[in-house]
Amino acid sequence: MIILSIDTSQSASVALVDTASGAVLAVEQADDQRRHVEFIGPALVRVLAHEVQPELVVTGIGPGPFTGLRVGIAAGIAVSQARGIPVRGVLSQAALAEEFCRRSEGGGGPVLIAGDARRKEVYFSVYEASDASLKSGPFVAKPAEVADVLADHGYRLEVPGAEVGQSCDRVDITERIGRGFVLYDDVIGASGHPELVDPRAEFLAFFAARSIAAGEELGEPVPEYLREPDAKSAPVRKSHLK
């Protein structure tokens, strides 16, 4: 299947992927985590100039910043409508889980993925390394609260400065990947794979293909917001005019 994939949950990326052969036909990657609006249009033009045309659009649905997610999802819906092809949504951190799964060659265990949620917080989820399936999450919390949130959901995360305890009823987190560990390694530990930082569109396409092959239904392109947007609507003032 030829998939056009878009992710704007962290740094933005667009890719055209032949999932049957594993070939990335075209890819564009932004240099930073902001400027999603300026990036997405020209990137789509360049990627869609490829002679092979997409059969499906897959867009990352977050979690991520409010505005950034809307840019990518709106772009995916626009391409879908213009080309007359379906569009589906996938949790963005599944892209990193998929790439880790591909690199680990079938090794198992829980993988903690943490992204930058700004406001000095992280978005985080637990995935299974052997098949990139979601086990718990996504959540948003301060870095110092991550271990406690995970403990409430049956996982144990060793963090710098904490005493190493034994817990027979919690599963140890064996791997950590994502931008959150780059930003807050002093609080939640360092990533064992510093090359895997942000979700990338091509990883997202391969995850979607894995899900489809397993007979799973992909979701709708609806953003996964874990908190209210930074911008607030202005309050409506009551008029006293008669």
C-alpha positions as CSV (number, residue, x, y, z in Angstrom):
1,M,0.0,0.0,0.0
2,I,1.2,3.5,-0.8
3,I,0.6,5.7,2.3
4,L,1.0,9.5,2.7
5,S,1.7,10.1,6.3
6,I,1.8,13.4,8.3
7,D,2.8,14.1,11.8
8,T,2.9,17.5,13.6
9,S,2.8,16.3,17.2
10,Q,6.4,17.4,17.8
11,S,8.7,18.4,14.9
12,A,6.6,18.1,11.7
13,S,7.2,15.6,8.9
14,V,5.6,14.3,5.8
15,A,6.4,11.0,4.0
16,L,5.2,8.9,1.1
17,V,5.8,5.2,1.8
18,D,5.4,2.0,-0.1
19,T,4.7,-0.2,2.9
20,A,4.7,-3.4,0.8
21,S,8.4,-3.0,-0.2
22,G,9.4,-0.9,2.9
23,A,10.6,1.9,0.6
24,V,10.3,5.5,1.7
25,L,9.6,7.2,-1.6
26,A,9.8,10.8,-0.4
27,V,10.1,12.5,2.9
28,E,10.3,16.0,4.4
29,Q,11.4,16.7,8.0
30,A,11.1,20.1,9.7
31,D,14.1,21.5,11.6
32,D,12.3,22.5,14.7
33,Q,9.2,21.9,16.8
34,R,7.3,25.1,15.8
35,R,6.7,26.6,12.3
36,H,4.2,23.8,11.4
37,V,2.1,26.1,9.3
38,E,5.0,27.3,7.2
39,F,6.4,23.8,6.8
40,I,3.4,21.7,5.9
41,G,2.1,23.2,2.6
42,P,5.5,23.3,0.8
43,A,6.4,19.8,2.2
44,L,3.2,18.3,0.9
45,V,3.7,19.8,-2.6
46,R,7.2,18.3,-2.8
47,V,6.2,14.9,-1.5
48,L,3.1,14.6,-3.7
49,A,5.1,15.5,-6.7
50,H,6.4,11.9,-6.7
51,E,5.1,9.9,-9.7
52,V,3.6,7.3,-7.3
53,Q,0.4,8.5,-5.7
54,P,-1.0,7.6,-2.3
55,E,-3.9,5.3,-1.6
56,L,-4.4,6.2,2.0
57,V,-3.6,9.3,4.2
58,V,-2.5,8.6,7.8
59,T,-2.1,11.5,10.2
60,G,-0.7,11.6,13.7
61,I,-3.4,12.6,16.2
62,G,-1.1,13.4,19.1
63,P,-1.0,13.9,21.9
64,G,0.7,17.2,21.1
65,P,0.3,21.0,21.2
66,F,-3.2,22.2,20.2
67,T,-2.2,24.3,17.2
68,G,0.4,21.9,15.8
69,L,-1.9,18.9,15.8
70,R,-4.6,20.8,14.0
71,V,-2.2,21.8,11.2
72,G,-1.3,18.3,10.4
73,I,-4.7,16.8,10.7
74,A,-6.3,19.5,8.6
75,A,-3.7,19.0,5.9
76,G,-4.4,15.3,5.9
77,I,-8.1,15.8,5.6
78,A,-7.6,18.3,2.8
79,V,-5.4,15.8,0.8
80,S,-8.0,13.1,1.4
81,Q,-10.8,15.2,0.1
82,A,-8.8,16.5,-2.9
83,R,-7.6,13.0,-4.0
84,G,-10.7,11.1,-3.1
85,I,-8.9,8.7,-0.8
86,P,-9.5,7.7,2.9
87,V,-7.8,9.4,5.8
88,R,-7.2,7.8,9.2
89,G,-5.6,8.8,12.5
90,V,-3.0,7.1,14.6
91,L,-1.6,8.1,18.0
92,S,1.7,9.8,17.2
93,Q,3.9,8.0,19.8
94,A,3.0,4.8,18.0
95,A,5.4,5.9,15.3
96,L,8.3,5.8,17.8
97,A,7.1,2.4,19.1
98,E,7.0,1.1,15.6
99,E,10.5,2.1,14.7
100,F,11.8,0.7,18.0
101,C,10.0,-2.5,17.3
102,R,11.6,-2.7,13.8
103,R,15.1,-2.1,15.3
104,S,14.7,-4.5,18.2
105,E,14.0,-7.4,15.8
106,G,11.2,-9.0,17.9
107,G,12.6,-8.4,21.4
108,G,9.9,-7.8,24.0
109,G,9.2,-5.7,27.0
110,P,7.6,-2.4,27.9
111,V,8.9,0.8,26.2
112,L,8.2,4.2,27.7
113,I,7.9,6.9,25.2
114,A,7.9,10.5,26.4
115,G,7.5,13.7,24.3
116,D,7.7,17.4,25.0
117,A,4.3,18.7,26.2
118,R,5.7,22.2,27.0
119,R,4.7,23.9,30.2
120,K,7.6,21.8,31.7
121,E,5.5,18.6,31.2
122,V,5.7,15.5,29.2
123,Y,3.3,13.3,27.2
124,F,4.0,9.7,27.8
125,S,2.8,6.2,26.9
126,V,3.9,2.6,27.4
127,Y,4.1,0.4,24.4
128,E,5.1,-3.3,23.9
129,A,8.4,-3.6,22.1
130,S,7.6,-6.8,20.3
131,D,4.6,-5.5,18.3
132,A,4.3,-1.8,19.0
133,S,1.0,-2.2,20.7
134,L,-0.2,0.4,23.2
135,K,-0.2,-0.9,26.8
136,S,-1.0,2.2,28.8
137,G,-1.6,5.9,28.2
138,P,-1.2,8.4,26.8
139,F,-0.8,10.6,29.9
140,V,0.5,14.2,30.6
141,A,2.3,15.1,33.8
142,K,5.3,16.9,35.2
143,P,8.5,14.9,34.8
144,A,8.7,14.3,38.6
145,E,5.2,12.8,38.6
146,V,5.8,10.3,35.8
147,A,7.0,7.4,38.0
148,D,4.0,7.8,40.2
149,V,1.5,7.8,37.3
150,L,3.2,4.7,35.9
151,A,3.1,3.0,39.3
152,D,-0.7,3.5,39.4
153,H,-0.9,1.7,36.1
154,G,1.3,-1.3,37.1
155,Y,4.7,-0.2,36.0
156,R,7.9,0.6,37.8
157,L,10.3,3.3,36.5
158,E,13.7,3.8,38.0
159,V,14.5,7.5,38.2
160,P,17.8,9.3,39.1
161,G,18.3,9.9,42.8
162,A,15.6,7.5,43.9
163,E,16.2,4.4,45.9
164,V,15.9,1.2,43.9
165,G,13.1,-0.8,45.4
166,Q,11.6,-4.2,44.7
167,S,8.1,-4.6,43.5
168,C,6.6,-8.0,42.6
169,D,3.3,-6.5,41.4
170,R,4.7,-4.0,38.9
171,V,6.4,-4.5,35.5
172,D,9.8,-2.8,35.1
173,I,10.2,-0.3,32.3
174,T,13.1,-1.7,30.3
175,E,13.5,1.0,27.6
176,R,13.0,4.7,27.2
177,I,12.8,6.8,24.0
178,G,11.7,10.2,23.0
179,R,12.3,13.9,23.4
180,G,11.1,13.9,27.0
181,F,14.2,12.0,28.1
182,V,16.4,14.5,26.2
183,L,14.8,17.4,28.1
184,Y,14.4,15.9,31.5
185,D,17.0,13.1,31.8
186,D,18.0,14.4,35.3
187,V,14.4,13.6,36.5
188,I,13.1,10.6,34.5
189,G,16.4,9.2,33.2
190,A,18.1,9.1,29.9
191,S,17.0,7.5,26.7
192,G,18.9,4.4,25.6
193,H,18.3,5.4,22.0
194,P,19.1,9.1,21.6
195,E,18.6,8.8,17.8
196,L,14.9,8.2,18.4
197,V,13.6,11.6,19.5
198,D,10.4,12.6,17.7
199,P,7.6,10.7,15.9
200,R,8.4,10.7,12.1
201,A,5.8,10.4,9.4
202,E,7.5,7.4,7.8
203,F,7.4,5.5,11.1
204,L,3.7,6.3,11.4
205,A,3.1,4.8,7.9
206,F,4.7,1.5,8.8
207,F,2.7,1.3,12.1
208,A,-0.5,1.9,10.1
209,A,0.5,-0.9,7.7
210,R,1.2,-3.3,10.6
211,S,-2.2,-2.5,12.1
212,I,-4.0,-3.0,8.8
213,A,-2.2,-6.3,8.2
214,A,-3.3,-7.5,11.6
215,G,-7.0,-6.7,10.7
216,E,-7.2,-3.7,13.1
217,E,-9.3,-0.7,12.3
218,L,-7.4,2.6,12.3
219,G,-9.1,5.5,14.0
220,E,-10.6,8.7,12.8
221,P,-8.4,11.8,12.3
222,V,-9.5,13.4,15.6
223,P,-6.8,15.1,17.8
224,E,-5.9,13.5,21.1
225,Y,-5.9,16.5,23.5
226,L,-4.9,15.7,27.1
227,R,-5.5,19.2,28.4
228,E,-7.0,22.6,27.5
229,P,-5.4,24.7,24.8
230,D,-3.1,27.6,25.9
231,A,-5.3,30.2,24.1
232,K,-8.6,30.8,25.7
233,S,-11.7,32.3,24.1
234,A,-12.5,35.8,25.2
235,P,-15.5,35.9,27.6
236,V,-18.8,37.1,26.1
237,R,-19.7,40.3,27.8
238,K,-23.3,40.8,28.7
239,S,-24.8,43.9,27.2
240,H,-26.7,46.3,29.4
241,L,-28.3,48.1,26.5
242,K,-32.1,47.9,26.3
